[in-house]
Amino acid sequence: MSSDADEGAPAPPVDQVRTGLVGSLRSHLGTAVLETEVANGDVWVRLERAAWSKAAGVLRNELGMDYFCFLSGLDWMANPGLSGEKVWDPDGGVSLDEEGGDEVAEEPAGSHHTGVAGGDSRFQVFARVYSTGEKVGITLKADLDEADPRIGSWVAVYRGADWHEREAWEMYGFTFDGHPGLRHMYLPSDFEGHPMRKDFPLLAREVKPWPGLVDVEAMPGEEAGEGEGTEG
């Protein structure tokens, strides 16, 4: 319950610069701007994915966002095996696993929670750009189709997006239409799966005997066999 002092407190100042950015983006993209948030000296915008490529041109040419920071992917699939992680459960909202400590209130069944500026899908692509003149940045994101996660490329506008889109293609399985050459950077060309997806099996986490424990040479002063591992 708020006190009388709280009710009489002045409203926080409006961030004119960042709300102006949102307004300018809306004027160019219209209803393709789905959700926005301006808080703590930053701004987030979620777009329809059909407007993703156009948004890059607007940001650079109309809003002066001349510096490309990064682009990556998000997978909001629930993964209780990750300690303390806030996860999206499409049937039960947001929760923490048992080792996570603080409890998080469950949301109604069927609701989604996909971070700032919301979302309606498991997969999202997000990118950040910055104006070196105005000293202000903006983060954009878009929902992707889980069955066919594809979206337009930003490489024609921001050359720096080339490497980032290749990484997101390799690690998340996102296709960037118009990219000049999506190809592997880290993984073998015949590698199957996408390691950054929550459902990718991390076999290295399985507990296995270390091969170095087998047939270890005895240390000086030890009787033969004392320092050797055993099989079976």
Backbone as a chain_set.jsonl record, in Angstrom:
{"seq": "MSSDADEGAPAPPVDQVRTGLVGSLRSHLGTAVLETEVANGDVWVRLERAAWSKAAGVLRNELGMDYFCFLSGLDWMANPGLSGEKVWDPDGGVSLDEEGGDEVAEEPAGSHHTGVAGGDSRFQVFARVYSTGEKVGITLKADLDEADPRIGSWVAVYRGADWHEREAWEMYGFTFDGHPGLRHMYLPSDFEGHPMRKDFPLLAREVKPWPGLVDVEAMPGEEAGEGEGTEG", "coords": {"N": [[0.845, -1.179, 0.0], [0.603, 2.19, -0.863], [2.024, 5.11, 0.62], [0.935, 8.376, 1.917], [2.962, 10.122, 1.349], [4.177, 8.879, -0.826], [2.165, 9.126, -2.734], [2.162, 11.819, -3.152], [4.572, 12.289, -4.308], [6.675, 13.492, -6.941], [6.276, 12.553, -10.391], [8.519, 10.326, -12.121], [11.054, 11.712, -14.267], [10.491, 12.065, -17.783], [12.157, 10.275, -20.267], [13.191, 11.979, -22.716], [14.84, 11.759, -24.967], [15.028, 8.987, -25.581], [12.347, 8.161, -25.675], [11.692, 9.695, -27.823], [13.15, 8.399, -29.825], [11.728, 6.001, -29.989], [9.281, 6.99, -30.885], [10.05, 7.987, -33.409], [10.801, 5.635, -34.661], [8.349, 4.311, -34.743], [7.01, 6.037, -36.479], [8.174, 5.418, -38.893], [7.878, 2.647, -39.159], [5.356, 1.965, -38.334], [2.643, -0.105, -37.431], [4.235, -2.302, -37.209], [5.895, -2.084, -35.092], [5.718, -3.658, -32.203], [5.929, -3.777, -29.362], [7.28, -1.779, -26.762], [9.812, -0.54, -24.497], [11.004, 1.85, -22.279], [13.419, 2.493, -20.006], [15.55, 3.006, -17.186], [17.558, 4.405, -18.523], [17.7, 3.219, -21.057], [16.473, 1.569, -24.051], [14.133, -0.679, -25.442], [12.806, -2.522, -28.163], [10.324, -4.437, -29.686], [9.723, -6.036, -32.726], [7.65, -6.845, -35.602], [8.68, -9.656, -37.457], [8.741, -9.403, -40.214], [9.398, -6.801, -40.657], [12.005, -6.539, -39.958], [14.405, -6.308, -41.57], [13.938, -3.867, -42.885], [13.906, -2.199, -40.677], [16.605, -2.028, -39.981], [17.7, -0.322, -41.939], [16.272, 2.016, -41.368], [17.172, 2.58, -38.778], [19.905, 3.116, -39.184], [20.054, 5.045, -41.29], [18.058, 6.956, -40.852], [17.801, 7.385, -38.09], [20.334, 7.689, -37.189], [21.909, 5.657, -36.081], [24.84, 4.595, -36.131], [26.653, 2.689, -35.332], [27.125, -0.717, -35.129], [26.5, -3.018, -32.638], [25.986, -5.776, -31.679], [24.528, -8.96, -32.569], [22.346, -11.615, -31.826], [20.867, -14.708, -30.637], [17.931, -15.896, -28.844], [16.691, -18.386, -26.737], [13.878, -19.36, -25.261], [12.989, -21.656, -24.148], [11.997, -23.758, -21.489], [14.321, -24.876, -19.102], [14.917, -26.594, -16.581], [17.18, -27.781, -15.588], [19.262, -26.014, -15.463], [20.888, -24.308, -13.075], [19.282, -21.971, -11.052], [18.259, -20.479, -13.124], [16.012, -18.258, -14.712], [13.247, -19.322, -16.399], [11.168, -19.827, -19.279], [8.116, -21.282, -19.177], [5.743, -22.593, -21.156], [3.37, -23.563, -20.152], [3.193, -22.744, -17.574], [4.217, -20.223, -16.933], [6.839, -18.234, -15.527], [9.604, -19.603, -13.798], [11.896, -20.771, -11.241], [14.505, -23.202, -10.923], [14.928, -25.812, -8.394], [17.326, -25.245, -7.118], [17.57, -22.596, -7.38], [16.954, -20.725, -5.447], [15.337, -17.93, -4.607], [11.794, -17.746, -4.82], [9.681, -17.507, -7.674], [6.832, -15.89, -8.754], [4.239, -17.767, -10.145], [2.874, -17.538, -13.424], [-0.302, -17.203, -15.152], [-1.588, -20.171, -16.743], [-0.569, -20.813, -20.065], [0.386, -18.275, -20.558], [3.132, -16.093, -21.5], [6.536, -15.276, -20.907], [9.017, -13.455, -21.987], [11.223, -11.788, -21.463], [12.298, -8.278, -21.568], [10.127, -6.113, -23.314], [8.591, -8.188, -24.148], [7.156, -11.083, -25.915], [6.141, -13.743, -28.166], [6.988, -16.253, -28.783], [9.135, -19.169, -28.756], [11.731, -18.832, -29.819], [13.802, -15.993, -30.368], [15.324, -13.325, -32.181], [17.8, -10.904, -31.511], [19.201, -7.608, -31.516], [21.638, -4.994, -31.151], [22.207, -1.551, -31.586], [23.981, 1.583, -31.917], [24.27, 5.101, -31.453], [26.962, 7.013, -32.178], [27.13, 9.704, -32.236], [24.944, 10.821, -30.792], [25.214, 9.413, -28.5], [23.595, 7.26, -27.589], [21.822, 4.188, -27.339], [19.96, 1.398, -28.767], [17.979, -1.498, -28.405], [16.762, -4.067, -30.377], [14.345, -6.614, -31.039], [12.879, -9.661, -32.339], [10.236, -12.001, -32.803], [10.577, -15.452, -33.719], [9.581, -18.086, -35.926], [9.169, -21.22, -34.549], [9.27, -23.663, -35.938], [10.425, -22.941, -38.349], [12.775, -21.002, -38.106], [13.485, -18.119, -39.347], [14.695, -15.028, -40.734], [15.136, -11.699, -42.065], [18.364, -10.597, -43.314], [20.821, -8.372, -41.884], [23.137, -7.597, -43.079], [23.528, -6.123, -45.433], [23.141, -3.537, -44.607], [24.461, -3.172, -42.131], [27.61, -4.102, -42.065], [29.009, -5.367, -40.091], [27.281, -7.225, -39.059], [27.59, -9.606, -40.318], [29.369, -11.709, -39.281], [28.055, -12.178, -36.823], [25.494, -13.056, -37.576], [26.162, -15.397, -38.889], [27.12, -16.871, -36.718], [24.763, -17.084, -35.15], [23.226, -18.564, -36.907], [24.674, -20.948, -36.959], [24.772, -21.75, -34.229], [22.157, -21.508, -33.198], [20.479, -22.229, -35.263], [19.14, -20.394, -36.83], [17.973, -18.916, -39.812], [19.144, -16.456, -42.01], [17.784, -14.597, -44.294], [19.103, -13.467, -47.335], [21.67, -13.176, -46.472], [25.117, -13.134, -47.363], [26.645, -15.502, -47.201], [26.107, -18.002, -45.382], [27.819, -20.058, -43.303], [29.74, -22.575, -41.553], [31.613, -21.659, -38.654], [32.751, -22.478, -36.228], [32.156, -25.174, -35.875], [32.395, -28.563, -37.245], [31.627, -29.147, -40.713], [29.811, -31.18, -41.078], [28.478, -31.351, -38.719], [25.769, -32.064, -36.536], [22.855, -30.517, -35.298], [22.276, -27.774, -32.938], [24.147, -26.099, -30.778], [23.476, -24.012, -28.918], [20.813, -24.136, -28.415], [18.261, -24.857, -26.032], [17.438, -27.493, -25.877], [19.489, -29.022, -26.798], [21.525, -31.856, -26.482], [23.915, -31.984, -24.011], [26.397, -33.853, -23.928], [28.851, -33.876, -22.749], [28.47, -33.269, -20.139], [27.884, -35.57, -18.83], [28.882, -37.879, -16.353], [31.888, -39.464, -16.611], [34.464, -41.984, -16.542], [37.791, -40.791, -16.309], [40.094, -41.17, -18.874], [42.803, -40.941, -18.298], [43.215, -42.05, -15.815], [43.657, -44.683, -16.087], [46.096, -47.199, -16.239], [48.217, -45.698, -15.056], [51.493, -44.578, -14.473], [53.501, -45.683, -11.774], [54.381, -43.617, -8.993], [57.598, -42.451, -7.749], [58.735, -44.348, -4.995], [56.332, -45.559, -4.547], [54.669, -48.709, -4.493], [54.461, -50.976, -7.166], [51.507, -50.663, -8.981], [50.068, -49.276, -7.067], [49.499, -46.61, -7.806], [47.96, -46.918, -9.991], [45.104, -46.854, -12.11], [42.058, -48.776, -12.12], [40.315, -51.155, -14.046], [36.912, -51.945, -14.811]], "CA": [[0.0, 0.0, 0.0], [1.423, 3.381, -0.943], [1.79, 6.111, 1.657], [0.568, 9.688, 1.404], [4.167, 10.729, 0.789], [4.377, 8.318, -2.159], [1.162, 9.663, -3.643], [2.48, 13.201, -3.464], [5.891, 12.378, -4.928], [6.607, 13.822, -8.37], [6.501, 11.45, -11.32], [9.883, 10.326, -12.653], [11.155, 12.478, -15.523], [10.37, 11.314, -19.028], [13.387, 10.233, -21.06], [12.765, 12.561, -23.987], [15.663, 11.274, -26.078], [14.704, 7.608, -25.937], [10.958, 8.11, -26.131], [11.708, 10.254, -29.179], [13.597, 7.326, -30.718], [10.599, 5.083, -30.183], [8.314, 7.678, -31.738], [10.57, 8.029, -34.776], [10.722, 4.282, -35.214], [6.931, 4.071, -35.053], [6.609, 6.826, -37.649], [8.689, 4.755, -40.099], [7.495, 1.233, -39.243], [3.935, 1.827, -38.036], [2.168, -1.162, -36.539], [5.248, -3.346, -37.081], [6.445, -1.934, -33.749], [4.743, -4.39, -31.396], [6.013, -3.461, -27.939], [8.475, -1.011, -26.442], [10.023, -0.189, -23.101], [12.062, 2.808, -22.002], [13.665, 2.448, -18.562], [16.94, 2.94, -16.721], [18.47, 4.942, -19.523], [17.832, 2.337, -22.21], [15.22, 1.375, -24.783], [13.961, -1.968, -26.103], [11.686, -2.511, -29.11], [10.039, -5.71, -30.36], [9.152, -5.784, -34.047], [7.254, -7.959, -36.454], [9.895, -10.074, -38.149], [8.709, -8.946, -41.599], [9.954, -5.443, -40.707], [13.347, -6.572, -39.383], [15.395, -5.771, -42.5], [13.644, -2.451, -43.076], [14.278, -1.486, -39.458], [18.04, -1.755, -40.008], [17.904, 0.884, -42.738], [15.723, 3.16, -40.638], [18.057, 2.867, -37.657], [21.179, 3.699, -39.623], [19.935, 6.187, -42.192], [17.114, 7.956, -40.365], [17.961, 7.656, -36.663], [21.742, 7.942, -36.895], [22.542, 4.554, -35.356], [25.927, 4.285, -37.044], [27.537, 1.641, -34.802], [26.495, -2.011, -34.863], [27.116, -3.615, -31.451], [25.956, -7.237, -31.738], [23.275, -9.654, -32.894], [22.394, -12.987, -31.341], [19.575, -15.366, -30.514], [17.4, -16.239, -27.535], [15.848, -19.579, -26.674], [13.139, -19.24, -24.007], [12.512, -22.969, -23.717], [12.276, -24.051, -20.091], [15.38, -25.846, -18.863], [15.103, -26.605, -15.127], [18.471, -28.309, -15.214], [20.231, -24.943, -15.308], [20.697, -23.808, -11.719], [18.966, -20.578, -10.803], [17.877, -19.753, -14.325], [14.611, -17.951, -14.973], [12.911, -19.992, -17.645], [9.8, -19.682, -19.761], [7.351, -22.512, -19.286], [4.508, -22.191, -21.829], [2.186, -23.999, -19.41], [3.165, -22.284, -16.194], [4.865, -18.951, -16.703], [8.264, -18.184, -15.234], [9.929, -20.247, -12.544], [13.292, -21.112, -11.013], [14.64, -24.582, -10.483], [14.984, -25.939, -6.937], [18.554, -24.681, -6.6], [17.63, -21.195, -7.727], [16.811, -19.839, -4.293], [14.1, -17.187, -4.482], [10.652, -18.214, -5.578], [9.136, -16.56, -8.635], [5.392, -16.121, -8.852], [3.803, -18.415, -11.377], [1.931, -16.8, -14.241], [-1.404, -18.055, -15.596], [-1.276, -21.146, -17.784], [-0.67, -20.304, -21.418], [1.035, -16.978, -20.702], [4.529, -16.145, -21.876], [7.401, -14.227, -20.39], [10.238, -13.552, -22.787], [12.094, -10.657, -21.249], [11.837, -6.915, -21.812], [9.367, -5.917, -24.563], [7.715, -9.334, -24.368], [7.363, -12.014, -27.008], [5.113, -14.763, -28.328], [7.568, -17.471, -29.339], [10.302, -19.719, -28.068], [12.954, -18.247, -30.357], [13.844, -14.589, -30.756], [16.595, -12.741, -32.565], [17.877, -9.551, -30.998], [20.385, -6.88, -31.958], [21.81, -3.677, -30.538], [22.95, -0.549, -32.343], [24.323, 2.728, -31.067], [24.614, 6.344, -32.129], [28.169, 7.596, -31.604], [26.933, 11.139, -32.142], [24.004, 11.14, -29.723], [25.57, 8.612, -27.322], [22.405, 6.537, -27.152], [21.667, 2.915, -28.03], [18.622, 0.801, -28.799], [17.976, -2.946, -28.613], [15.59, -4.556, -31.09], [14.209, -8.059, -31.12], [11.725, -10.131, -33.106], [9.881, -13.41, -32.606], [10.814, -16.332, -34.861], [8.779, -19.305, -36.011], [9.973, -22.321, -34.017], [9.459, -24.695, -36.951], [11.252, -22.402, -39.424], [13.251, -19.731, -37.558], [14.221, -17.355, -40.338], [14.442, -13.59, -40.707], [15.994, -11.005, -43.013], [19.728, -10.268, -42.9], [21.199, -6.959, -41.732], [24.486, -7.409, -43.603], [23.544, -5.071, -46.459], [23.148, -2.234, -43.929], [25.538, -3.211, -41.141], [28.517, -5.177, -42.455], [29.426, -6.09, -38.897], [26.326, -8.281, -38.718], [27.954, -10.826, -41.047], [29.876, -12.719, -38.353], [27.047, -12.464, -35.796], [24.437, -13.87, -38.18], [26.714, -16.742, -39.109], [27.159, -17.543, -35.424], [23.393, -17.421, -34.763], [22.812, -19.653, -37.798], [25.36, -22.167, -36.55], [24.503, -22.134, -32.848], [20.719, -21.561, -32.929], [19.721, -22.721, -36.403], [18.359, -19.317, -37.434], [18.345, -18.591, -41.182], [19.076, -15.023, -42.3], [17.569, -14.457, -45.732], [19.877, -12.391, -47.931], [23.065, -13.205, -46.018], [25.951, -13.533, -48.507], [27.283, -16.819, -47.121], [25.999, -18.668, -44.086], [28.664, -21.261, -43.265], [30.255, -22.855, -40.221], [32.815, -20.993, -38.151], [33.316, -23.203, -35.099], [31.828, -26.596, -35.879], [32.607, -29.254, -38.513], [30.541, -28.924, -41.666], [28.824, -32.256, -40.97], [27.954, -31.368, -37.351], [24.311, -32.069, -36.471], [22.29, -29.857, -34.136], [22.615, -26.379, -32.673], [24.533, -26.202, -29.362], [22.922, -22.995, -28.033], [19.407, -24.422, -28.122], [18.124, -25.461, -24.704], [17.199, -28.938, -25.948], [20.659, -29.71, -27.35], [22.092, -32.717, -25.431], [25.307, -31.708, -23.68], [26.905, -35.143, -23.474], [30.055, -33.683, -21.941], [28.094, -33.133, -18.74], [27.74, -36.885, -18.229], [30.049, -38.281, -15.572], [32.548, -40.615, -17.206], [35.837, -42.16, -16.03], [38.819, -40.101, -17.067], [41.008, -42.199, -19.392], [44.122, -40.796, -17.709], [43.323, -42.822, -14.589], [43.96, -46.072, -16.432], [47.506, -47.48, -16.543], [49.071, -44.588, -14.634], [52.789, -45.055, -14.006], [53.686, -45.503, -10.329], [55.273, -42.55, -8.567], [58.753, -42.952, -6.982], [58.416, -44.697, -3.623], [55.113, -46.36, -4.519], [54.796, -50.062, -5.018], [53.812, -51.15, -8.463], [50.072, -50.891, -8.918], [49.383, -48.381, -6.113], [49.031, -45.39, -8.453], [47.299, -47.23, -11.259], [43.661, -47.008, -12.099], [41.594, -50.138, -12.355], [39.216, -51.277, -14.991], [35.816, -52.778, -14.325]], "C": [[0.891, 1.242, 0.0], [1.053, 4.359, 0.149], [1.389, 7.421, 1.02], [1.771, 10.368, 0.772], [4.435, 10.216, -0.618], [3.42, 8.926, -3.162], [1.486, 11.097, -4.043], [3.82, 13.388, -4.138], [5.765, 12.695, -6.412], [6.887, 12.604, -9.239], [7.927, 11.497, -11.833], [9.944, 11.062, -13.984], [11.078, 11.569, -16.739], [11.694, 11.402, -19.788], [13.042, 10.695, -22.477], [13.554, 11.999, -25.173], [15.206, 9.894, -26.532], [13.241, 7.434, -26.316], [10.842, 8.714, -27.524], [12.169, 9.237, -30.204], [12.463, 6.357, -31.032], [9.567, 5.712, -31.111], [8.763, 7.732, -33.188], [10.488, 6.659, -35.442], [9.284, 3.93, -35.571], [6.504, 4.825, -36.314], [7.077, 6.179, -38.948], [8.15, 3.338, -40.275], [6.036, 0.97, -38.888], [3.622, 0.705, -37.069], [3.149, -2.335, -36.429], [5.994, -3.234, -35.757], [5.421, -2.514, -32.777], [4.744, -3.977, -29.927], [7.321, -2.732, -27.68], [8.599, -0.827, -24.94], [11.209, 0.764, -23.002], [12.234, 2.849, -20.493], [15.156, 2.413, -18.297], [17.929, 3.381, -17.79], [18.675, 4.062, -20.729], [16.464, 2.159, -22.858], [15.258, 0.034, -25.505], [12.724, -1.899, -26.99], [11.544, -3.909, -29.702], [9.265, -5.421, -31.637], [8.532, -7.043, -34.635], [8.473, -8.362, -37.284], [9.903, -9.646, -39.619], [9.335, -7.557, -41.752], [11.407, -5.394, -40.255], [14.393, -5.929, -40.299], [15.176, -4.282, -42.73], [14.088, -1.639, -41.869], [15.762, -1.148, -39.437], [18.334, -0.478, -40.788], [17.405, 2.131, -42.038], [16.673, 3.565, -39.504], [19.319, 3.593, -38.109], [20.981, 5.021, -40.363], [19.035, 7.302, -41.673], [17.358, 8.345, -38.905], [19.43, 7.799, -36.239], [22.441, 6.872, -36.081], [23.659, 3.99, -36.232], [26.835, 3.155, -36.57], [26.731, 0.386, -34.489], [27.227, -2.679, -33.709], [27.153, -5.139, -31.539], [24.59, -7.703, -32.2], [23.415, -11.069, -32.39], [20.974, -13.542, -31.261], [19.197, -15.589, -29.068], [16.543, -17.483, -27.667], [15.183, -19.578, -25.301], [12.544, -20.562, -23.551], [12.906, -23.212, -22.267], [13.355, -25.113, -19.986], [15.698, -25.86, -17.374], [16.456, -27.123, -14.692], [19.54, -27.252, -15.039], [19.966, -24.233, -14.001], [20.396, -22.321, -11.69], [18.476, -19.812, -12.007], [16.379, -19.479, -14.351], [14.264, -18.515, -16.344], [11.456, -19.745, -17.996], [9.174, -21.053, -19.901], [6.022, -22.151, -19.924], [3.243, -22.607, -21.088], [2.124, -23.409, -18.001], [3.907, -21.007, -15.912], [6.339, -19.093, -16.404], [8.54, -18.822, -13.89], [11.433, -20.404, -12.43], [13.361, -22.578, -10.625], [14.88, -24.605, -8.972], [16.238, -25.32, -6.342], [18.617, -23.176, -6.79], [17.425, -20.245, -6.583], [15.437, -19.2, -4.248], [13.001, -17.778, -5.347], [10.185, -17.108, -6.52], [7.672, -16.888, -8.828], [5.045, -16.73, -10.196], [2.79, -17.545, -12.105], [0.824, -17.745, -14.702], [-0.976, -18.991, -16.716], [-1.493, -20.534, -19.154], [-0.028, -18.95, -21.622], [2.504, -17.165, -21.026], [5.278, -15.013, -21.188], [8.726, -14.367, -21.101], [11.045, -12.266, -22.675], [11.465, -9.322, -21.57], [11.243, -6.802, -23.211], [8.625, -7.17, -25.008], [8.094, -10.216, -25.534], [6.293, -13.087, -27.023], [5.677, -16.099, -28.798], [8.759, -17.932, -28.513], [11.592, -19.03, -28.517], [12.77, -16.763, -30.668], [15.252, -14.261, -31.239], [16.629, -11.338, -31.973], [19.212, -8.925, -31.39], [20.428, -5.52, -31.28], [22.661, -2.793, -31.445], [23.073, 0.71, -31.497], [24.655, 3.935, -31.934], [25.838, 6.947, -31.455], [28.056, 9.107, -31.47], [26.071, 11.534, -30.959], [24.302, 10.389, -28.428], [24.346, 7.907, -26.722], [22.284, 5.264, -27.976], [20.24, 2.415, -27.968], [18.768, -0.694, -29.084], [16.67, -3.351, -29.274], [15.549, -6.072, -31.03], [12.941, -8.414, -31.877], [11.495, -11.6, -32.823], [10.143, -14.194, -33.883], [9.913, -17.554, -34.775], [9.643, -20.475, -35.54], [10.244, -23.383, -35.07], [10.382, -24.239, -38.076], [11.776, -21.029, -38.997], [14.116, -18.967, -38.558], [13.792, -15.887, -40.302], [15.4, -12.939, -41.695], [17.362, -10.669, -42.431], [19.908, -8.755, -42.788], [22.524, -6.641, -42.426], [24.557, -6.292, -44.636], [23.61, -3.68, -45.844], [24.302, -2.135, -42.939], [26.452, -4.388, -41.484], [28.971, -5.998, -41.249], [28.492, -7.208, -38.491], [26.684, -9.615, -39.359], [28.356, -11.95, -40.091], [28.808, -13.144, -37.352], [25.917, -13.334, -36.359], [24.932, -15.279, -38.48], [26.75, -17.525, -37.801], [25.766, -17.972, -34.986], [22.841, -18.541, -35.637], [23.393, -20.975, -37.334], [24.898, -22.656, -35.181], [23.017, -22.278, -32.523], [19.9, -22.157, -34.073], [18.837, -21.678, -37.043], [18.879, -19.053, -38.853], [18.143, -17.1, -41.422], [18.995, -14.843, -43.814], [18.329, -13.238, -46.257], [21.312, -12.334, -47.439], [23.952, -13.733, -47.148], [26.594, -14.904, -48.398], [27.237, -17.426, -45.747], [26.793, -19.966, -44.13], [29.269, -21.386, -41.874], [31.512, -22.043, -39.907], [33.518, -21.824, -37.093], [33.206, -24.717, -35.241], [32.159, -27.241, -37.216], [31.394, -29.103, -39.425], [29.46, -29.993, -41.58], [28.224, -32.353, -39.567], [26.436, -31.274, -37.373], [23.835, -31.404, -35.181], [22.833, -28.447, -33.936], [22.879, -26.227, -31.173], [23.918, -25.173, -28.423], [21.435, -23.178, -27.77], [19.306, -25.165, -26.799], [17.947, -26.979, -24.758], [18.368, -29.696, -26.574], [21.305, -30.554, -26.252], [23.572, -32.428, -25.215], [25.922, -32.971, -23.07], [28.141, -34.993, -22.607], [29.736, -33.538, -20.466], [27.922, -34.485, -18.051], [29.033, -37.26, -17.503], [30.627, -39.556, -16.182], [33.939, -40.752, -16.594], [36.827, -41.416, -16.92], [39.835, -41.125, -17.564], [42.398, -42.131, -18.764], [44.313, -41.571, -16.422], [43.669, -44.283, -14.844], [45.434, -46.188, -16.8], [48.404, -46.29, -16.242], [50.369, -45.145, -14.071], [52.953, -44.742, -12.523], [54.672, -44.393, -10.052], [56.448, -43.155, -7.804], [58.362, -43.214, -5.537], [57.149, -45.503, -3.488], [55.398, -47.754, -5.041], [54.032, -50.131, -6.331], [52.341, -51.429, -8.279], [49.348, -49.922, -8.013], [48.811, -47.162, -6.823], [48.27, -45.638, -9.708], [45.787, -47.299, -11.081], [43.279, -48.43, -12.391], [40.447, -50.109, -13.338], [38.168, -52.207, -14.403], [35.426, -52.36, -12.966]], "O": [[1.834, 1.327, 0.787], [-0.106, 4.429, 0.559], [1.468, 7.6, -0.195], [1.637, 11.098, -0.21], [4.857, 10.968, -1.497], [3.796, 9.212, -4.299], [1.131, 11.54, -5.135], [4.182, 14.505, -4.505], [4.842, 12.214, -7.07], [7.655, 11.723, -8.852], [8.498, 12.579, -11.972], [8.98, 11.034, -14.749], [11.553, 10.434, -16.709], [12.271, 12.48, -19.928], [12.651, 9.893, -23.325], [12.998, 11.789, -26.251], [15.019, 9.658, -27.725], [12.927, 6.634, -27.197], [9.997, 8.299, -28.317], [11.655, 9.2, -31.322], [12.265, 5.951, -32.178], [9.042, 5.054, -32.009], [7.955, 7.545, -34.098], [10.154, 6.539, -36.62], [9.038, 3.31, -36.606], [5.728, 4.31, -37.118], [6.452, 6.366, -39.992], [7.981, 2.873, -41.402], [5.533, -0.13, -39.117], [4.253, 0.577, -36.02], [2.923, -3.259, -35.648], [6.657, -4.184, -35.34], [4.368, -1.915, -32.556], [3.684, -3.844, -29.317], [8.343, -3.028, -28.299], [7.619, -0.943, -24.204], [12.275, 0.516, -23.566], [11.301, 3.2, -19.772], [15.929, 1.863, -19.081], [19.003, 2.798, -17.938], [19.721, 4.14, -21.373], [15.438, 2.543, -22.298], [16.269, -0.343, -26.099], [11.717, -1.294, -26.62], [12.523, -4.496, -30.165], [8.29, -4.67, -31.639], [8.847, -8.159, -34.222], [9.214, -7.501, -37.758], [10.975, -9.537, -40.214], [9.753, -7.18, -42.847], [11.987, -4.311, -40.176], [15.179, -5.095, -39.85], [16.139, -3.515, -42.765], [14.587, -0.523, -42.014], [16.146, -0.094, -38.93], [19.127, 0.352, -40.346], [18.039, 3.184, -42.105], [16.942, 4.749, -39.303], [19.744, 4.566, -37.487], [21.67, 6.002, -40.084], [19.229, 8.467, -42.019], [17.147, 9.497, -38.524], [19.723, 8.007, -35.061], [23.464, 7.146, -35.452], [23.454, 3.033, -36.979], [27.698, 2.704, -37.322], [25.788, 0.413, -33.698], [28.438, -2.888, -33.781], [28.229, -5.734, -31.481], [23.624, -6.939, -32.218], [24.483, -11.668, -32.51], [20.018, -12.935, -31.746], [20.035, -15.485, -28.173], [15.759, -17.609, -28.607], [15.854, -19.774, -24.288], [11.689, -20.587, -22.666], [14.028, -22.903, -21.866], [13.318, -26.124, -20.688], [16.649, -25.208, -16.942], [16.849, -26.927, -13.542], [20.617, -27.545, -14.52], [18.914, -23.614, -13.838], [21.15, -21.511, -12.23], [18.291, -18.598, -11.923], [15.573, -20.36, -14.05], [14.927, -18.207, -17.334], [10.623, -19.488, -17.127], [9.657, -21.889, -20.665], [5.225, -21.456, -19.293], [2.165, -22.076, -21.353], [1.116, -23.557, -17.311], [4.207, -20.721, -14.753], [7.014, -19.963, -16.955], [7.791, -18.608, -12.937], [12.162, -20.197, -13.4], [12.412, -23.134, -10.073], [15.019, -23.556, -8.344], [16.228, -24.908, -5.183], [19.601, -22.541, -6.409], [17.697, -19.053, -6.725], [14.463, -19.861, -3.887], [13.246, -18.248, -6.458], [10.283, -15.923, -6.201], [7.316, -18.046, -9.043], [5.497, -16.269, -11.244], [1.952, -16.895, -11.48], [0.995, -18.963, -14.65], [-0.117, -18.655, -17.531], [-2.473, -19.824, -19.381], [0.095, -18.504, -22.763], [3.058, -18.251, -20.852], [4.728, -13.944, -20.925], [9.478, -15.306, -20.838], [11.497, -11.721, -23.682], [10.262, -9.227, -21.814], [11.795, -7.334, -24.174], [8.088, -7.216, -26.115], [9.196, -10.123, -26.075], [5.617, -13.317, -26.021], [4.914, -16.989, -29.173], [9.306, -17.194, -27.694], [12.44, -18.688, -27.693], [11.726, -16.339, -31.163], [16.237, -14.836, -30.775], [15.605, -10.656, -31.933], [20.213, -9.617, -31.57], [19.4, -4.968, -30.887], [23.679, -3.218, -31.99], [22.371, 0.883, -30.501], [25.243, 3.806, -33.008], [25.772, 7.349, -30.294], [28.785, 9.726, -30.695], [26.404, 12.454, -30.212], [23.721, 10.686, -27.385], [24.106, 7.957, -25.516], [22.601, 5.253, -29.166], [19.414, 2.936, -27.218], [19.586, -1.098, -29.909], [15.592, -3.014, -28.785], [16.587, -6.732, -30.976], [12.045, -7.586, -32.039], [12.444, -12.359, -32.627], [9.96, -13.682, -34.988], [9.536, -17.994, -33.689], [10.729, -20.697, -36.074], [11.335, -23.952, -35.1], [11.054, -25.066, -38.695], [11.282, -20.005, -39.468], [15.332, -19.15, -38.606], [12.678, -15.557, -39.894], [16.374, -13.564, -42.117], [17.509, -10.479, -41.223], [19.257, -7.973, -43.481], [22.984, -5.502, -42.357], [25.561, -5.583, -44.702], [24.082, -2.742, -46.486], [25.028, -1.141, -42.912], [26.106, -5.54, -41.222], [29.28, -7.183, -41.377], [28.854, -8.053, -37.672], [26.135, -10.649, -38.979], [27.748, -13.02, -40.097], [28.667, -14.332, -37.061], [25.441, -14.248, -35.685], [24.184, -16.246, -38.334], [26.442, -18.717, -37.783], [25.587, -19.091, -34.504], [22.073, -19.377, -35.162], [22.705, -21.996, -37.313], [24.659, -23.849, -34.997], [22.65, -23.083, -31.666], [18.75, -22.547, -33.871], [17.876, -22.023, -37.731], [20.089, -18.977, -39.066], [17.099, -16.545, -41.08], [20.0, -14.926, -44.52], [18.224, -12.138, -45.715], [22.098, -11.527, -47.933], [23.573, -14.689, -47.825], [27.054, -15.436, -49.409], [28.224, -17.376, -45.013], [26.476, -20.868, -44.905], [29.305, -20.42, -41.113], [32.346, -21.783, -40.774], [34.748, -21.873, -37.059], [34.075, -25.453, -34.772], [32.203, -26.547, -38.232], [30.268, -28.949, -38.952], [28.316, -29.749, -41.964], [27.537, -33.326, -39.255], [25.873, -30.493, -38.14], [24.349, -31.693, -34.101], [23.72, -27.991, -34.658], [21.938, -26.226, -30.38], [23.839, -25.432, -27.222], [20.857, -22.439, -26.973], [20.153, -25.999, -26.479], [18.271, -27.675, -23.796], [18.25, -30.89, -26.851], [21.608, -30.025, -25.183], [24.386, -32.604, -26.122], [25.959, -33.13, -21.85], [28.453, -35.881, -21.814], [30.625, -33.669, -19.624], [27.824, -34.547, -16.826], [30.132, -36.989, -17.986], [29.956, -40.585, -16.262], [34.532, -39.759, -16.174], [36.699, -41.421, -18.144], [40.386, -41.877, -16.761], [43.098, -43.141, -18.7], [45.445, -41.742, -15.969], [43.944, -45.031, -13.906], [45.959, -45.384, -17.57], [49.246, -45.912, -17.058], [50.348, -46.083, -13.275], [52.585, -43.658, -12.069], [55.666, -44.231, -10.76], [56.325, -44.255, -7.263], [57.714, -42.372, -4.915], [56.897, -46.081, -2.431], [56.248, -47.955, -5.908], [53.064, -49.402, -6.542], [51.959, -52.318, -7.518], [48.138, -49.743, -8.152], [47.72, -46.715, -6.467], [47.95, -44.699, -10.438], [45.274, -47.74, -10.052], [44.103, -49.212, -12.865], [39.707, -49.129, -13.429], [38.466, -53.114, -13.625], [34.515, -52.942, -12.378]]}, "num_chains": 1, "name": "protein.A"}
